[in-house]
Amino acid sequence: PAHSLRATYNRAFTTPAGVNLFLDLVVAPPAANSGLFGIRAGGARDPFTFDDANLVSLVPSLAGALAPLGVPARVPLGQLPLAGLYGFGLGVANATGALDGTLAQLGISGTQALQVKGALAAAATRIPGTVGGLMLINGAPVTPQSTPAIEQTITNAVELGYKGVVQQRLRVGVDVYYTQKTNFLSGLQIITPVVVAGPDGGAALGAALPAAVGPDLGALGLTPQQIGALVQTIATVAASTPYGIVEPEQNVTRGQGGAPEIMLTYLNFGDVDYYGADLALELLASERLSVFGNYSWVSDDFFDDDELGEEGTGRFVSLNAARNKVRGGATFRHPAGWYLRTAGRYTDAFPVRSGVYNGTVDSYFLLDLGAGFDLARYAPGLRLDVLAQNVLDELHREYVGGPQLGRLVTARLTYTIQ
């Protein structure tokens, strides 16, 4: 009669929210990205797939310049004309001031600078060949990966528990658990590889440019060293500036301004295991005084890509709760019908990674005081309870992005109908 044991197994699922399934939102128009790309977030009710040819959607300025040459707005990776890459790099170098900076360093200004720019622009038609591309996500070369429709998150949990009364004075509760979760739902992830010419493209352009632009620039009085510096500037800009993206087949329609769209969506990922324990004690020290304490512990509060089985992806899952929480206090009850209670609670620091809310919640200790009064002598069934939480007014945050919390005093008047 004084002791109980339990063993529980539970399997549950968490269904993705409607926004995860049906989102369709322009996060940023092309104007926010210098006209290069738009950014769209889409739900993952259905898969996103990529064409086998890895067609690259060119940025509007490059697609427009190549259209008269019969080059489509989407070209297979590796088939961009080198002349187009040169013209794109020259345009970006002009727009960003990189070319003017190089000219100034070389002491070329005024009419001569205008003549040099004219000669550089005219050279685009004299550059043969095509260029490949380096597809980058998080700085690493990748191949476009089709993403499946998202699935439910599955949780399997085993719990063991004990509750008992020892010597009719000590109440004990112990619970331990082991939890396994699969198919976490990520935040919005970029699935659209960005294409740049990369070092190989820059080297190819750097090798082709001296023959194409050297004679005209030499005729304008430039030395081989000056020509080499200009070639280096243009090749570097062209090699490092995204000239297109590989879009999923479900999103090849143009967005605002006709620009390609970087696509963000939700992904399932990861398997994680964790375990923990909860302990509750209450000592009946006398008929009037009781002392209690609670402790909660969990094995981990943050899981990186290695722990998730997603090595190299940079993905993570945060528990968004503390590993250690402690609460303890005492209650004094008087036969006249009133009581006093005091309790202290400590919460360990923990990381938060939830959408735009990223950071660390600092640890905090709070003191609570409470009192209750039986007012039955005035009206049968009437009672007053007062609770002062964080009585020392310790300003603290309990979640990243939340407000600072101080003292909170509440009073509750209840009337029970007899």
C-alpha positions as CSV (number, residue, x, y, z in Angstrom):
1,P,0.0,0.0,0.0
2,A,2.9,2.4,0.6
3,H,4.9,1.7,-2.6
4,S,4.3,1.5,-6.3
5,L,6.4,0.8,-9.4
6,R,5.5,1.5,-13.0
7,A,7.0,0.8,-16.4
8,T,5.7,2.7,-19.4
9,Y,6.4,2.6,-23.2
10,N,5.0,5.3,-25.4
11,R,5.2,5.9,-29.1
12,A,4.0,9.2,-30.5
13,F,4.1,11.3,-33.6
14,T,4.2,15.1,-34.1
15,T,2.5,16.2,-37.3
16,P,4.1,19.1,-39.2
17,A,2.2,22.4,-38.9
18,G,0.3,23.9,-41.8
19,V,3.0,26.5,-42.4
20,N,5.6,23.7,-42.8
21,L,3.4,22.1,-45.5
22,F,1.8,24.9,-47.4
23,L,4.1,28.0,-47.0
24,D,4.5,30.1,-50.2
25,L,6.1,33.4,-49.4
26,V,8.5,35.8,-51.1
27,V,11.0,36.5,-48.4
28,A,13.0,39.0,-50.4
29,P,12.5,40.4,-53.9
30,P,15.4,40.6,-56.3
31,A,15.9,44.3,-55.5
32,A,17.1,43.2,-52.0
33,N,19.9,41.2,-53.6
34,S,21.2,43.7,-56.2
35,G,18.7,42.3,-58.7
36,L,20.6,38.9,-58.8
37,F,18.1,36.6,-57.1
38,G,14.8,36.6,-55.3
39,I,14.3,34.5,-52.2
40,R,11.2,32.3,-51.7
41,A,10.1,30.1,-48.9
42,G,7.9,27.1,-49.7
43,G,6.2,24.4,-47.8
44,A,7.3,20.8,-48.1
45,R,4.0,19.0,-48.6
46,D,5.4,17.6,-51.9
47,P,9.0,16.8,-52.9
48,F,11.3,19.3,-54.6
49,T,13.3,17.7,-57.5
50,F,16.1,18.8,-59.8
51,D,16.5,18.3,-63.6
52,D,19.2,15.7,-64.5
53,A,20.9,18.3,-66.6
54,N,21.5,20.6,-63.7
55,L,20.2,23.6,-65.6
56,V,21.5,26.9,-64.2
57,S,19.1,29.8,-64.1
58,L,21.2,32.8,-65.1
59,V,20.9,36.1,-63.3
60,P,18.8,38.6,-65.3
61,S,21.7,40.9,-66.5
62,L,23.7,37.9,-67.8
63,A,20.6,36.2,-69.4
64,G,19.7,39.5,-71.1
65,A,23.2,40.0,-72.5
66,L,23.4,36.4,-73.8
67,A,19.9,36.3,-75.3
68,P,20.9,37.9,-78.6
69,L,23.5,35.1,-79.0
70,G,20.8,32.5,-78.7
71,V,21.8,31.4,-75.2
72,P,18.7,30.4,-73.2
73,A,18.1,31.8,-69.7
74,R,18.7,28.3,-68.3
75,V,21.9,26.6,-69.4
76,P,23.4,23.2,-68.4
77,L,26.1,23.5,-65.9
78,G,29.5,23.7,-67.8
79,Q,28.0,25.2,-70.9
80,L,28.2,28.9,-70.1
81,P,30.1,30.8,-72.8
82,L,33.3,32.2,-71.4
83,A,32.5,35.4,-73.2
84,G,29.3,35.7,-71.1
85,L,31.2,35.1,-67.9
86,Y,33.7,37.8,-68.9
87,G,31.0,40.3,-69.7
88,F,29.3,39.5,-66.4
89,G,32.5,39.9,-64.4
90,L,33.3,43.2,-66.2
91,G,29.8,44.5,-65.5
92,V,30.0,43.6,-61.8
93,A,33.6,45.1,-61.5
94,N,32.2,48.3,-63.0
95,A,29.1,48.4,-60.8
96,T,31.1,47.7,-57.6
97,G,33.9,50.1,-58.3
98,A,36.5,47.3,-58.4
99,L,37.6,48.3,-61.9
100,D,37.9,52.0,-61.1
101,G,39.9,51.1,-58.0
102,T,42.4,49.1,-60.1
103,L,42.6,51.9,-62.7
104,A,43.4,54.4,-60.0
105,Q,46.1,52.2,-58.5
106,L,47.7,51.9,-62.0
107,G,47.6,55.7,-62.5
108,I,45.1,55.5,-65.3
109,S,42.5,58.2,-65.3
110,G,40.5,60.7,-67.4
111,T,40.3,60.0,-71.2
112,Q,42.7,57.1,-71.0
113,A,40.5,55.4,-68.4
114,L,37.4,55.8,-70.6
115,Q,39.3,54.4,-73.6
116,V,40.5,51.4,-71.5
117,K,36.9,50.6,-70.4
118,G,35.7,50.8,-74.0
119,A,38.4,48.4,-75.1
120,L,37.6,46.0,-72.4
121,A,33.9,46.1,-73.3
122,A,34.6,45.5,-77.0
123,A,36.8,42.4,-76.2
124,A,33.8,40.2,-75.1
125,T,33.1,39.0,-78.6
126,R,36.7,37.7,-79.0
127,I,36.7,35.2,-76.1
128,P,36.0,31.6,-77.2
129,G,35.1,28.6,-75.1
130,T,32.7,27.7,-72.3
131,V,33.1,27.6,-68.5
132,G,31.9,25.2,-65.8
133,G,30.8,26.1,-62.4
134,L,31.2,25.3,-58.7
135,M,27.9,24.8,-56.9
136,L,28.1,26.1,-53.3
137,I,26.0,25.5,-50.3
138,N,27.6,26.6,-47.0
139,G,30.9,27.0,-48.9
140,A,31.2,23.3,-49.9
141,P,30.9,21.9,-53.4
142,V,27.7,19.8,-53.7
143,T,25.4,18.2,-56.2
144,P,21.7,19.3,-56.1
145,Q,19.8,16.9,-53.9
146,S,16.1,16.4,-54.4
147,T,14.2,16.8,-51.1
148,P,11.4,14.5,-50.1
149,A,8.1,15.6,-48.6
150,I,8.4,16.1,-44.9
151,E,7.1,13.4,-42.6
152,Q,6.0,13.2,-39.0
153,T,8.5,13.3,-36.1
154,I,8.4,10.0,-34.3
155,T,9.1,9.7,-30.5
156,N,9.7,6.5,-28.7
157,A,10.0,6.7,-24.9
158,V,10.5,4.2,-22.1
159,E,9.9,5.3,-18.5
160,L,10.5,3.6,-15.1
161,G,9.0,5.1,-12.0
162,Y,8.7,4.6,-8.2
163,K,6.5,6.3,-5.6
164,G,6.5,5.4,-2.0
165,V,6.2,6.5,1.6
166,V,9.1,5.6,3.9
167,Q,8.4,5.4,7.7
168,Q,5.2,7.3,7.1
169,R,7.2,10.5,7.0
170,L,9.2,10.6,3.8
171,R,7.5,10.6,0.4
172,V,9.7,9.7,-2.5
173,G,9.1,9.9,-6.2
174,V,11.8,8.8,-8.7
175,D,11.3,8.7,-12.5
176,V,13.9,7.8,-15.1
177,Y,13.4,7.8,-18.9
178,Y,15.0,7.1,-22.2
179,T,13.8,8.9,-25.3
180,Q,14.6,8.4,-29.0
181,K,13.4,10.9,-31.7
182,T,13.6,10.5,-35.4
183,N,12.8,12.8,-38.3
184,F,13.2,16.2,-36.7
185,L,11.8,19.1,-38.6
186,S,14.3,21.7,-39.5
187,G,13.9,25.4,-39.8
188,L,13.9,26.9,-43.3
189,Q,16.9,25.5,-45.3
190,I,18.4,26.7,-48.6
191,I,18.0,23.9,-51.2
192,T,19.0,25.9,-54.2
193,P,22.8,25.6,-55.0
194,V,24.4,28.9,-56.0
195,V,26.7,28.7,-59.0
196,V,30.0,30.6,-59.3
197,A,32.8,30.1,-61.8
198,G,35.2,29.3,-59.0
199,P,39.0,29.0,-59.2
200,D,38.9,26.9,-62.4
201,G,36.6,29.4,-64.2
202,G,38.7,32.3,-63.0
203,A,41.9,30.6,-64.3
204,A,40.3,29.9,-67.7
205,L,39.3,33.5,-68.0
206,G,42.6,34.8,-66.9
207,A,44.3,32.6,-69.5
208,A,42.1,33.7,-72.3
209,L,42.0,37.5,-71.6
210,P,45.6,38.6,-72.5
211,A,45.2,37.5,-76.1
212,A,41.7,39.0,-76.3
213,V,42.4,42.4,-74.7
214,G,46.2,42.7,-74.8
215,P,46.6,44.3,-78.3
216,D,43.9,46.9,-77.8
217,L,45.1,47.9,-74.3
218,G,48.8,47.9,-75.5
219,A,47.8,50.3,-78.3
220,L,46.4,52.6,-75.6
221,G,49.9,52.7,-73.9
222,L,49.4,50.2,-71.2
223,T,52.3,48.1,-70.1
224,P,52.1,44.2,-69.7
225,Q,52.0,44.7,-65.9
226,Q,49.1,47.1,-66.1
227,I,47.2,44.7,-68.5
228,G,47.9,41.8,-66.1
229,A,46.5,43.7,-63.2
230,L,43.2,44.6,-65.1
231,V,42.9,40.9,-66.2
232,Q,43.4,39.8,-62.6
233,T,40.7,42.1,-61.3
234,I,38.1,41.1,-63.9
235,A,38.8,37.4,-63.5
236,T,38.7,37.5,-59.7
237,V,35.3,39.3,-59.7
238,A,33.9,37.0,-62.4
239,A,35.1,33.9,-60.6
240,S,33.6,34.8,-57.2
241,T,30.3,36.5,-58.1
242,P,27.3,34.1,-58.4
243,Y,26.1,34.1,-62.0
244,G,23.1,31.7,-61.5
245,I,21.4,29.1,-59.3
246,V,20.1,25.6,-59.9
247,E,16.4,25.8,-59.1
248,P,14.1,22.9,-58.4
249,E,11.8,22.0,-61.2
250,Q,8.8,23.0,-59.1
251,N,10.1,26.6,-59.0
252,V,11.4,27.5,-62.4
253,T,8.8,30.2,-63.0
254,R,10.3,33.6,-62.6
255,G,9.5,35.7,-59.6
256,Q,9.4,39.5,-59.3
257,G,11.6,41.1,-61.9
258,G,12.2,37.9,-63.7
259,A,15.1,36.9,-61.4
260,P,15.7,33.3,-60.4
261,E,14.7,32.5,-56.8
262,I,16.7,31.0,-54.1
263,M,14.4,28.4,-52.5
264,L,14.0,27.7,-48.8
265,T,12.0,24.8,-47.4
266,Y,11.7,22.5,-44.5
267,L,13.6,19.1,-44.2
268,N,13.4,16.1,-42.0
269,F,16.7,15.0,-40.5
270,G,18.5,13.3,-37.7
271,D,18.1,10.7,-35.0
272,V,18.8,11.5,-31.4
273,D,18.8,9.7,-28.1
274,Y,18.7,11.3,-24.7
275,Y,17.7,10.2,-21.1
276,G,17.0,11.9,-17.8
277,A,15.6,11.6,-14.3
278,D,13.3,13.4,-12.0
279,L,13.4,13.2,-8.2
280,A,10.8,14.4,-5.7
281,L,11.1,14.3,-1.9
282,E,8.8,15.5,0.8
283,L,9.6,15.1,4.5
284,L,6.8,15.4,7.0
285,A,9.0,16.8,9.8
286,S,6.0,17.3,12.1
287,E,2.2,17.7,12.0
288,R,2.7,21.3,11.0
289,L,6.0,21.4,9.1
290,S,6.9,19.7,5.8
291,V,10.0,20.1,3.8
292,F,10.2,19.3,0.0
293,G,12.7,19.2,-2.8
294,N,12.6,18.4,-6.5
295,Y,15.4,17.8,-9.0
296,S,15.2,17.4,-12.8
297,W,18.1,16.3,-15.0
298,V,18.4,15.6,-18.7
299,S,21.5,14.2,-20.4
300,D,22.0,16.8,-23.1
301,D,20.5,20.2,-24.2
302,F,22.1,20.6,-27.6
303,F,22.7,18.0,-30.4
304,D,25.2,18.9,-33.2
305,D,25.4,17.2,-36.6
306,D,27.6,14.4,-35.3
307,E,25.1,13.5,-32.6
308,L,22.3,13.6,-35.1
309,G,24.0,11.4,-37.6
310,E,24.2,14.3,-40.1
311,E,28.0,14.8,-40.2
312,G,29.2,17.7,-42.2
313,T,25.8,19.3,-42.7
314,G,26.0,21.9,-39.8
315,R,22.5,20.9,-38.7
316,F,21.6,20.9,-35.0
317,V,18.7,20.5,-32.6
318,S,18.4,22.4,-29.4
319,L,16.4,21.1,-26.5
320,N,15.6,24.8,-25.5
321,A,15.4,23.8,-21.9
322,A,17.9,23.5,-19.0
323,R,19.7,20.3,-18.2
324,N,19.4,20.9,-14.4
325,K,16.5,22.4,-12.5
326,V,16.2,22.3,-8.7
327,R,13.4,23.5,-6.4
328,G,13.1,23.1,-2.6
329,G,11.3,24.7,0.3
330,A,9.1,24.3,3.3
331,T,5.5,24.6,4.3
332,F,4.1,25.4,7.8
333,R,0.4,24.8,8.4
334,H,-1.4,26.0,11.5
335,P,-4.5,24.3,12.9
336,A,-6.3,27.6,12.7
337,G,-6.4,27.2,8.9
338,W,-3.6,29.4,7.7
339,Y,-0.2,28.3,6.2
340,L,3.1,29.9,5.1
341,R,5.3,28.5,2.4
342,T,8.8,29.4,1.1
343,A,10.6,27.9,-1.9
344,G,13.7,28.5,-3.9
345,R,14.3,27.4,-7.4
346,Y,17.4,27.2,-9.6
347,T,17.5,26.8,-13.4
348,D,20.8,26.1,-15.1
349,A,21.9,28.1,-18.2
350,F,20.9,26.6,-21.5
351,P,21.2,27.4,-25.3
352,V,18.2,28.4,-27.4
353,R,18.0,27.8,-31.2
354,S,14.5,28.5,-32.3
355,G,13.9,30.4,-35.5
356,V,15.2,33.9,-35.1
357,Y,15.6,33.3,-31.3
358,N,19.2,32.4,-30.8
359,G,21.4,32.8,-27.8
360,T,21.8,31.5,-24.2
361,V,19.5,31.9,-21.2
362,D,21.6,32.7,-18.2
363,S,21.2,30.6,-15.0
364,Y,19.0,32.1,-12.3
365,F,17.9,31.5,-8.7
366,L,14.5,32.8,-7.5
367,L,12.8,32.9,-4.1
368,D,9.0,32.5,-3.7
369,L,6.9,33.2,-0.7
370,G,3.2,32.2,-0.2
371,A,0.5,32.3,2.4
372,G,-3.1,31.1,2.7
373,F,-5.9,31.9,5.0
374,D,-9.1,30.0,5.7
375,L,-11.9,32.6,6.0
376,A,-14.6,30.1,6.9
377,R,-15.3,32.0,10.1
378,Y,-16.6,34.9,8.0
379,A,-18.2,32.8,5.2
380,P,-18.1,29.0,5.0
381,G,-16.1,27.9,2.0
382,L,-14.2,31.2,1.6
383,R,-10.4,31.2,1.3
384,L,-7.6,33.6,0.4
385,D,-4.2,32.6,-1.0
386,V,-1.3,35.0,-1.8
387,L,1.8,34.1,-3.8
388,A,4.9,36.3,-4.2
389,Q,7.1,34.9,-7.0
390,N,10.7,36.1,-7.3
391,V,10.2,38.0,-4.1
392,L,13.8,39.4,-4.3
393,D,12.9,41.0,-7.7
394,E,15.8,39.3,-9.5
395,L,15.5,40.5,-13.1
396,H,16.0,37.5,-15.4
397,R,14.9,36.1,-18.8
398,E,13.5,32.6,-19.0
399,Y,13.8,32.4,-22.8
400,V,15.7,34.2,-25.5
401,G,13.6,37.0,-26.9
402,G,11.4,37.1,-23.9
403,P,11.0,40.1,-21.6
404,Q,12.9,40.5,-18.3
405,L,10.8,39.3,-15.4
406,G,10.8,40.6,-11.9
407,R,8.6,40.2,-8.9
408,L,5.1,39.0,-9.4
409,V,2.5,39.0,-6.6
410,T,-0.9,37.4,-7.1
411,A,-3.9,36.9,-4.8
412,R,-6.7,34.4,-5.2
413,L,-10.0,34.5,-3.5
414,T,-12.0,31.3,-3.8
415,Y,-15.4,30.4,-2.6
416,T,-16.5,26.7,-2.4
417,I,-20.2,26.0,-2.4
418,Q,-20.9,23.5,0.3
